[in-house]
């Protein structure tokens, strides 16, 4: 079966690109032909290149930091583009929904997801709901996320209309299941983010490990703050480890025991996680890879997008790893800084991953693999028929 995926595969974001790679790899392992519908607007391209207009003091500070660290950011951009070209198979580029309407890609099935493809905060993106001609192709969502626990009331009617044509619907968070049930009456299946469909050994096949031999605390944050800075400095002192800052945020914790790894692409991101001794983050996918690599970690709630992280931690029985105290240091103890017993976590994960695999198998029968077995059966039947003819000839002779 030829499958087209619509997701944020080209965004220069670690989670976005790695979840895309994971879903593609899993579907290929099932015997399907897979391509990403290369829907990549000009606004996203400008965002990747950091050409946005400066509209606040914070953006000015970021722009200055980018200039000072421009060589690292140049390598970062190159690492992301190289990863996409080497690992993600894409259709021709579509810059707008108008182009999708005028010359739609042709597949046997389309999958929307994972990531926040169904974020309705600004009304939703029509392309990620397959609002273009798809013919008789199956419409499926896999681990689609709304990004929050609710959607604006003015977009509820639109959501009902856009979800109705789908043949199979799955979402990433329990809140997404509730949203669809309460607003549209749709019974959605909750599945795991695609990154969990691959094991740590499979991720290691594309990971690029750092040339850094010390134990370290890996830090990846989307919302820097003084409280988080104080937490990191406390952990660094308590564990006697330096801090490695991954990604573009976090310079506010710079100390003599800090290493900047902002030039990392997706492959380097995996390498840093593989080697980390402890992780601190408020990112969903950084939390996910902490679990995949069985690392001790703390997750800090995100101010607006915490539903998905809380759902994951609750599902895996790791809700205690989320620091919710206003005084972050008050949520840290000697016991919480030790290794996590992942034995029960693994059991829960295996059940959820199996459930996720079942959803994909039922929504997309692995026809190519089945065809191979059918051909093999036909070949054996043909050989038996030939052998029978030979034996009948011998008896006649």
C-alpha positions in Angstrom: 0.0 0.0 0.0 1.3 3.5 -0.9 0.9 5.8 2.1 1.3 9.6 2.3 2.0 11.1 5.7 1.1 14.7 6.6 2.9 16.0 9.7 5.5 18.5 10.7 8.3 16.5 9.2 10.4 19.4 8.0 10.2 21.7 11.1 13.6 22.2 12.7 12.4 20.7 15.9 13.9 17.5 17.3 10.6 15.9 18.3 8.8 16.8 15.0 11.5 15.3 12.8 12.1 12.2 14.9 8.4 11.3 15.3 8.2 11.6 11.5 11.1 9.3 11.0 9.7 6.8 13.5 6.3 6.5 11.8 7.8 6.2 8.4 10.2 3.4 9.6 7.4 1.5 11.3 5.1 1.6 8.2 8.0 0.5 6.0 8.6 -2.4 8.3 5.0 -3.4 7.8 5.7 -3.6 4.0 4.2 -0.3 2.9 5.6 2.3 0.5 5.8 5.6 2.4 6.3 9.2 1.5 5.8 12.5 3.3 3.5 14.9 1.6 6.1 17.7 1.6 3.7 20.4 2.7 6.2 23.1 3.8 4.9 26.7 3.8 7.2 29.6 3.2 6.4 30.9 6.7 7.8 27.7 8.2 10.9 27.9 6.0 11.5 31.4 7.2 11.1 30.2 10.8 13.6 27.5 10.2 16.1 30.1 9.0 15.2 32.4 11.9 14.2 35.4 9.6 11.3 36.5 11.8 10.8 40.2 12.5 11.8 41.3 15.9 8.7 42.2 17.9 9.8 42.0 21.5 12.8 42.5 23.8 13.0 38.7 24.2 13.2 38.2 20.4 16.0 40.9 20.3 18.0 39.0 22.9 17.5 35.8 21.0 18.6 37.5 17.8 21.8 38.8 19.5 22.5 35.3 20.9 22.0 33.8 17.4 24.5 36.3 16.0 27.1 35.6 18.7 26.7 31.8 18.2 26.0 32.0 14.4 28.5 29.3 13.5 26.8 26.8 15.9 23.4 27.8 14.5 24.6 27.4 11.0 25.8 23.8 11.8 22.4 23.2 13.5 20.5 24.2 10.4 22.8 22.0 8.2 22.4 19.0 10.6 18.6 19.3 10.4 18.5 19.6 6.6 21.0 16.7 6.2 19.0 14.5 8.5 15.8 15.2 6.5 17.4 14.6 3.1 19.1 11.3 4.3 16.2 9.8 6.3 12.8 11.1 5.1 11.4 10.4 1.7 9.2 13.2 0.4 6.9 14.1 -2.5 7.5 17.4 -4.4 7.1 20.4 -2.3 3.7 22.1 -1.7 3.9 25.6 -0.4 0.2 26.2 0.2 -3.2 24.5 0.4 -4.0 26.0 -3.0 -1.2 23.9 -4.5 -2.5 20.8 -2.8 -5.9 21.5 -4.2 -4.6 22.1 -7.7 -2.3 19.1 -8.0 -3.0 16.7 -5.0 -0.6 13.8 -4.4 -2.0 10.3 -5.1 -1.8 7.6 -2.4 -3.8 4.5 -1.3 -4.0 6.0 2.2 -3.1 9.2 4.0 -2.1 9.5 7.6 -2.3 12.7 9.6 0.0 12.8 12.6 1.7 12.7 14.9 2.6 15.9 16.7 0.3 18.9 17.1 -1.2 18.6 13.6 -4.7 19.2 15.0 -3.9 22.2 17.1 -7.1 24.4 16.8 -5.7 27.4 18.6 -5.9 29.5 15.5 -8.6 27.6 13.7 -6.6 24.5 12.6 -4.6 23.9 9.4 -6.8 22.4 6.6 -4.0 20.4 5.1 -3.5 18.3 8.2 -7.2 17.4 8.2 -6.9 16.3 4.5 -9.0 19.2 3.2 -7.9 18.6 -0.4 -8.9 16.0 -3.0 -7.8 12.6 -1.9 -10.1 10.4 -4.0 -10.9 7.0 -2.6 -7.8 6.9 -0.4 -8.3 5.9 3.3 -8.1 8.8 5.8 -6.4 7.9 9.0 -5.0 9.9 11.9 -2.2 8.4 14.0 -1.4 10.0 17.4 -2.7 13.4 16.3 -2.5 16.0 19.0 -4.5 19.1 19.8 -1.7 20.4 21.9 -4.0 21.3 24.8 -6.8 19.9 26.9 -9.5 21.9 25.0 -10.2 23.8 21.8 -11.8 27.2 21.3 -15.6 27.0 21.2 -15.8 28.9 17.9 -14.0 26.1 16.2 -16.0 23.1 17.5 -18.3 22.9 14.5 -15.3 23.0 12.1 -13.7 20.1 14.0 -16.8 18.0 13.7 -16.9 18.7 9.9 -13.2 18.0 9.4 -13.0 14.8 11.4 -16.2 13.2 10.1 -14.6 11.8 6.8 -11.8 9.9 8.5 -11.9 6.1 8.4 -9.9 5.6 11.5 -9.0 8.1 14.2 -6.3 7.9 16.9 -4.9 10.6 19.1 -1.9 10.9 21.4 -3.5 12.2 24.7 -6.4 11.1 26.8 -7.6 14.7 26.6 -7.8 14.3 22.8 -10.0 11.3 23.2 -12.3 13.4 25.4 -12.4 16.3 23.0 -13.4 14.2 20.1 -16.0 12.2 22.1 -17.6 15.3 23.6 -17.6 17.5 20.6 -18.1 15.2 17.6 -19.1 11.9 19.1 -16.1 10.3 17.6 -14.6 7.2 19.4 -10.9 7.8 19.0 -8.2 5.4 20.1 -5.4 6.7 22.3 -2.0 5.5 20.9 1.6 6.1 21.7 3.6 8.8 20.0 5.5 7.2 17.0 8.9 7.6 18.8 7.9 4.7 21.1 7.3 2.4 18.1 11.1 2.1 17.8 13.4 0.6 20.5 16.5 2.3 21.8 18.5 -0.2 19.7 16.7 1.0 16.6 17.3 4.6 17.5 21.0 3.9 18.1 21.3 3.0 14.5 21.0 6.6 13.5 22.3 8.3 16.7 25.5 10.3 16.5 27.2 10.1 19.9 29.1 13.2 21.3 32.8 13.2 21.8 32.3 13.9 25.4 33.5 11.4 28.0 32.2 12.9 31.3 28.9 12.1 32.9 26.5 15.0 32.5 23.0 16.4 33.2 21.2 17.0 29.8 19.0 20.0 29.8 16.4 20.8 27.1 13.9 23.5 27.7 11.3 25.4 25.8 10.6 27.9 28.6 13.7 29.2 30.4 13.2 30.7 33.9 15.2 31.5 37.0 13.5 28.7 38.9 14.7 26.2 36.4 18.1 27.7 36.5 18.2 27.3 40.3 17.1 23.7 40.0 19.8 22.8 37.5 22.6 24.4 39.6 21.4 22.5 42.6 21.4 19.2 40.6 24.8 19.9 39.1 26.2 20.5 42.6 24.4 17.5 44.2 25.3 15.0 41.4 28.7 16.6 40.7 28.0 16.7 37.0 28.3 19.5 34.4 25.2 20.6 32.5 24.9 20.1 28.7 22.4 22.5 27.1 20.7 20.9 24.1 18.8 23.0 21.7 18.4 26.8 21.4 17.1 27.6 24.9 18.9 27.6 28.2 21.8 30.0 28.0 20.5 31.6 31.2 22.1 28.8 33.2 25.6 29.3 31.8 28.3 28.5 34.3 31.8 27.2 34.2 30.2 23.7 34.4 28.0 24.2 31.3 28.5 22.9 27.7 26.5 24.3 24.8 25.2 21.7 22.3 22.9 24.0 20.4 24.4 22.9 17.0 22.9 19.4 17.4 20.6 18.0 14.8 18.2 15.1 15.3 20.9 12.4 15.1 23.1 14.3 17.6 20.1 14.8 19.9 19.7 11.0 20.1 23.4 10.7 20.9 23.3 13.1 23.8 20.3 11.2 25.2 22.0 7.9 24.9 25.0 9.1 26.9 23.2 11.3 29.5 23.3 10.4 33.2 20.3 12.6 34.1 17.8 14.7 32.1 15.8 17.9 33.0 13.2 19.1 30.5 9.8 20.6 29.9 9.6 19.1 26.4 7.3 16.2 25.5 9.7 14.4 23.2 12.7 15.0 25.5 10.5 13.3 28.2 9.7 10.5 25.8 13.4 9.8 24.9 14.3 9.9 28.6 11.9 7.0 29.0 13.0 5.2 25.9 16.6 5.4 27.0 15.7 4.5 30.6 17.2 7.7 32.1 16.5 9.3 35.5 14.8 12.6 34.7 12.7 15.5 35.9 9.9 17.0 33.8 8.9 20.6 34.4 5.3 21.5 33.4 4.9 23.7 30.4 2.8 26.8 30.9 0.4 26.1 28.0 1.2 22.7 26.5 1.4 20.3 29.5 -1.5 17.9 28.7 0.6 15.6 26.5 3.4 15.3 29.0 1.1 14.7 31.9 -0.8 12.1 29.9 2.4 10.3 29.1 3.7 10.3 32.7 0.4 9.1 34.0 0.2 6.3 31.4 3.7 5.1 32.3 3.3 5.5 36.1 5.9 8.2 36.2 3.8 11.2 37.3 6.1 11.6 40.3 8.9 12.7 37.9 7.0 15.9 37.2 8.0 18.8 39.5 4.9 20.8 40.2 5.9 22.8 43.3 6.3 26.5 42.9 9.5 26.0 44.9 11.1 23.5 42.5 13.8 22.6 44.9 11.1 21.5 47.3 10.1 18.8 44.9 13.6 17.3 44.8 14.9 14.7 47.2 17.9 12.4 47.4 15.6 9.5 46.4 14.2 11.3 43.4 17.7 11.9 42.1 18.5 8.2 42.0 17.9 5.9 39.1 14.3 5.0 38.2 13.1 1.4 38.4 11.9 0.9 34.9 10.7 -2.7 35.2 7.0 -1.8 35.7 7.2 1.1 33.3 8.4 -1.3 30.5 5.5 -3.6 31.1 3.0 -0.7 30.8 4.8 0.6 27.7 4.8 -2.8 26.0 1.0 -3.1 26.4 0.5 0.4 25.0 2.9 -0.1 22.1 1.1 -3.3 21.2 -2.2 -1.5 21.2 -0.7 1.2 19.0 0.6 -1.4 16.6 -2.8 -3.1 16.5 -4.4 0.2 15.5 -2.1 0.6 12.6 -2.4 -3.0 11.5 -6.2 -2.8 11.5 -6.3 0.6 9.8 -3.6 -0.3 7.2 -3.4 -4.1 6.5 0.2 -4.9 5.6 -0.9 -5.8 2.1 2.5 -5.8 0.5 3.8 -8.3 3.1 0.6 -10.4 2.6 1.1 -10.4 -1.1 4.6 -11.7 -0.7 3.2 -14.7 1.3 0.5 -15.3 -1.3 3.1 -15.4 -4.0 5.1 -17.8 -2.0 2.0 -20.0 -1.5 1.3 -19.9 -5.3 4.9 -20.8 -6.0 4.7 -23.9 -3.8 1.3 -24.9 -5.3 2.9 -24.6 -8.8 5.8 -26.8 -7.8 3.5 -29.4 -6.4 1.5 -29.5 -9.6 4.7 -29.9 -11.7 5.9 -32.7 -9.4 2.5 -34.5 -9.7 2.7 -34.3 -13.5 6.2 -35.7 -13.5 5.1 -38.6 -11.3 2.1 -39.3 -13.5 4.4 -39.3 -16.5 6.8 -41.8 -14.8 3.8 -44.1 -14.0 2.6 -44.0 -17.6 6.1 -44.8 -18.9 
